[in-house]
Amino acid sequence: MIEQFEKQLHQDLHLFLQSMKEIDARLPECPDVEDKWEQIAKAYIPDGIREFNDFPSASLGGFRCLCLMPASTLPVWSRYAVEQDGLSHD
């Protein structure tokens, strides 16, 4: 159910942005970032949640930075996740 909603939302947003001439018809792909996203998020979320009550802007801001992180910094964050939580690079 949620997967279908997400797929439809993605398609609607893509068509809307395309109609506004903000994006091309073909969406960019970045599998190296997509493959590491869950690992990076799992390394950040425990700290982000713990600090939310005292520092909500910083906690959400940190998560926003992760969401907007350019692919060029991926190896740095990936190493951080491994060092902090013992996650593998695989």
N, C-alpha and C positions, 0 to 999 in steps of 0.2 A: 504494500500500500504506500509506504513512505517513499520507496524507490520510484514508483510511478509518479508520485507528486513531484519529486525532485527532478525526474527526467522531463516532465511537462514544464515545470518552472524554468529549467535550463533552456529548453527549446523556445519558450515564450520570450524569455529575456534575450536570447540570441536573435530572434526575429525582430524584436523591438529595437535593439541596438543597431541591427543591420538596416532597418528602415530609417533610422536617424543618421545613417552613414558614419557611425562611430566605430564599426568593426567590419571586417571582411566576411564573406560568406564562409570561408574555411577558418575554423578555430585553430589556434596554435596548440601544439601538443608539447608536453614537457614531462615525459614519463620518469625521468630521474628524480624530479621533485615530487611527483605524485607517489613514487615508490617509497620515499623517505618521510612523507608528511606524517603518517601515523607515529612513527618512531620519534620524530621531533616533538610532536604534540604531547606524547606520553611523558617526555622528559620535562616539559614545561608545566603541564596542568597541575601536578601536585603543589608546586610552589605558588602558582597563580591563584589557586583556590584558597590556599592557606593565608595568603596576604590580602584577599579580596575585601574582607570587612574593614581592615585598617587603611588600605590603599586601593580603593576600587578603580580609580583612574589609571594608576600604574599597572595594576593587574590586567585590566582590559587592554591597556595600551601595549603591554608586552605581547599579549596574544595577537593584537592587531599587527604588530611588527612581524611576528611569525607568519601571519597570513600574507603579508605583503613582501616577505623576504625574497630578494632576487636569487635566482638559481646560482649565481656566482658565489654566494656565501654558504651554499649547502654543505660543502665539506667541513666547514668550521662548526656549524651547528650539529652536524652528524657526529663529529668527534666529541662534542660536548655531551650529547646524549649518551654516548658509549661510556665516557668517563664518569658521568653522574649516576647512571643506572645500570651499567654493565650490559647495555644492549649491544647486539651484534651489528656489524656493517652489512650483513647479508640481506 
